[in-house]
Amino acid sequence: MSFIFISPPFGNYFPEFFFNKTILCDKEYKIKSIVGSFTINKRSGLLLQIMKTLRYSNEYNGWVNKIGLRNPGIEWAIDKYYKKSDIITSVAIINRADIKQLNDLIPKDMNIEVNVSCPNVKKGDDLYSEIRCFLNSERDWCIVKLPPTINLSDIDKLYADGWRQYHCCNTLPVKEGGLSGKSIKPYTDKLTNYISETYPNTIIISGGGIHDYNDLCSYKEKGANHFSVSTLLFNPIKFIYLLTNL
């Protein structure tokens, strides 16, 4: 069985009623949400940043934003989402000090996605080698979300550290912020293909520009096990059409 993951920001608002139901998907595909991303401390101003920066770019043929991880903080997320098995909580690493604090706060059996690749937050340190502390056998899902421009050698290091669940990939940094949509498909193709061929015992979630069943099949052919959608939710009719035609 494959999952269709509803990625942030739409994952935050997707009705739980549809999780694991056959109303929109069949027995081979089920819906899960990824919510977040959440940081150690609250970062206010979400609505203002959405209004100021979320735009469709004809230049890039995709959506661009500079939302910059506006969120109510990890403790709020733990209170709301802990023990909800159909929801995966995305946690954002901004700097090295966040890693220990987040690991101390988050329950060891809480399903998480570790986001080390937000293009709207500057990070001076290489954090890949230090996030292994989040890995443990109590989590069903412990995903690392890869930046589209990650070096393949860094994927090798992540694998050596024990990571087996990969989300390919985050938005692409451009001067206006983070770009999503069809433009990141070549990056997702490259990462999906490399991971699936080099490390066949991994789980790969692929997304970026999935607008119809053919897009989903393209990622599946390159080795994806599961799929993520986000900007497709700007057009709910196309989203429902995709799910009802799987």
N, C-alpha and C positions, 0 to 999 in steps of 0.2 A: 504493500500500500504506500502511496505517495501522499505528501501533504502539500497543500497550497498555503503558504505562509503569507499573511497579510502584514506587510512591513510598516513601520512607523512612517508618517504619522497616522495613517489610516488604521493600523492595527490597534491604536489606542481607543478607537471608537467603534470597531466592528462588533456587532451584536453576538454575544456568546451563544445565543439561541441556535446559531447555525453551525457551531462546532460539532464535528462528528455526526452530523445529520446528513441524510440522503436527499434533502430538499433541493439543494443546489449542486451537490456532488454525488458521485456514485461510490460503490464499495471500494474502488481502486484509488480514489482521491478523497481526502478529508481536509477540512479547514482548521488552521491554527492561526493565532495572532502573535506577533512580536510587538511588544509595547515598549515605549521609551523614546530615546535613550535617557537613562537616569544617571545623574551625577551625585557626588557626595552631598553637596549643598544645593539648595533650591536656586534656580536661575530664572528669575522672573522676566516678564515681557514677551511671552509667547505670542499672544494675539497681535501685538504691535509689530513684532518682527515678521510675522506672516503677512500682514498687510503691507509692510514696507518693502519686503524683499522677494516674496514668492511671485514669480513671473514665468510665463511661457516665452521662451526665446526662439525666435525664428532663425537667428544666427546659428544656434546650436541644435535646433530641432529637438528641444526638450525643455523640462522644467528646471528652473534655477532658484535657489533660495540661500539666504544667510540667516537661517533661524538660530543656529549656533547653540544647540542643545538646551533650549529653554524648557525647564521641567520643574516639578515640585520637589525633587530630591529623592534619594534612594530609600529613606525610611518611610516616606509616603508610599512608595511603590511596594515595599515589603508588606506594609499593612493591607494594601489593596489586592495584591496579586499572589501572595504566598499561598501555596496549596492549590492553586488553580492550574491543573495539569495541562490544560489546553492553551495556556498562555505562557509565552517565554518572555522574560524580562530582559531587555537590553540595558546593559550598564556601560557607561562611557568612561574611559580612562583619559583624563586630561594631562596628568603628570604622574610621576613616579610615586608620590606620597599617597595618591588615591588608591593604589593597588591594595595595600595592607588594610586601609580603612574599610574599603568595600568588602574585602574578603572576611574581615572580622564581623561585619554587620549582616551580610547576606547569609541566610540559613543554608547549611551544607547540602540540603536536598531540594533547593529551589532551582528551577530550570532557568538558565540564563544564556544570553548572548553577550560576548565581550566585544565591545566596539572600540577599537583602537585606531579608527580611521576616519573620524569625522573631519571633513575638509574645512570646516568653519572654525575649528579650534586649533591654535598653534601648540605643537608639542616639540620640545627640544630634544627629548630623550628617545632612544630606541627602547620601547617597552615590551617588545615581543618576548624577550627572554625571561621577563619577570611575571608574566601573567599565568604561568603554569600553576600557581597556587590555587587557582579557581577549579582546577581539575580534581575530581574525586568520583568514586564509584556510586555515590548516593544520588547524583544527578542523572536523569534520563537524557537531558539536553544540556550540553555545555559547548556552545558554538563560538567560534571566533569569526568575526566579520572582517573580511579582508578589504583593504583599499584597492582600488583598481590598478594602481601603479606599483603594487608591492613587487619586490624582487623575488624571483623564484627561489633564490637561495634562502630567503627568509621563510618561505613556506617549508623548505626542508628543515629549517631549525624548529619551526613550530611542530612539525611532525615528530621530530626527534624528542621534543619535550613532552609528547603525549597527546597532542591535539588530533582528534579524529573527525570532528564535525566542523565544516567550513561553509561560510556564507559568502558567495561570490556574486556581487561585491557591493561596496558602498558607492556613494555618488562620486563623480569625477570633479576634482578641484578645477575651477575656472576663475577668472578674475572677478566675476559677479557672485561667486559662492560655490555651492555644490550642484552639479548638473546630474539629472536623472533622465531615464527614458532610453530611447533607441541608441543614443550616442555611446552608452557604456556597454552595449552588447559585445563589441569586439574584445573588450577587456575581460568580460565575464566568460566569453568563449575560450580565451587563452588560458585563464586560470582553471576553469572547469576541466578543460582538456588535459592540462598538465597534471592536476591532482588525480584525476581518474586514471590516467595512464601510469603515473609514477607510484601512486599509493592506492591500489584498488580496494583496500580494506577501510576506506574512509566513507563518510556520508557528506554529500555535497548538496547544498541549497543554491540554486542558480536563479538570478533575477536581473532585470534590467531590460526594459522595452518589451515585456511580454504583453502583447495586445490580442493575440488569438492563439488557437490551438497549434498552429504551425510554429509559432515562436517557442511554445512550450516543448514541442517535439524536437526542435533544433537543439535546445539545451539537453534534452534527454539523450539524444544521439551522441552528444559529447561527454556524457557520463553523469549528468545530474540525477540525483535520487529524488529530490524535492525541488519546489519552485517557489519563488517569492514574487509578489506583485505589490505595487504601491501606486504609482502614477496612473495606472489603469483605472483606479477608483475615482479619478476625476470624471470618468464617463461610466456611471453605474450600469447603464444599459449594456455596454460592451463587456463589462465585468461579468454581469449575470449571463450574458450570451456565452462567454468563455466557460463558465462553470457548468452550464446546462448542456454543453456540447463536448465535455470531456469523454 
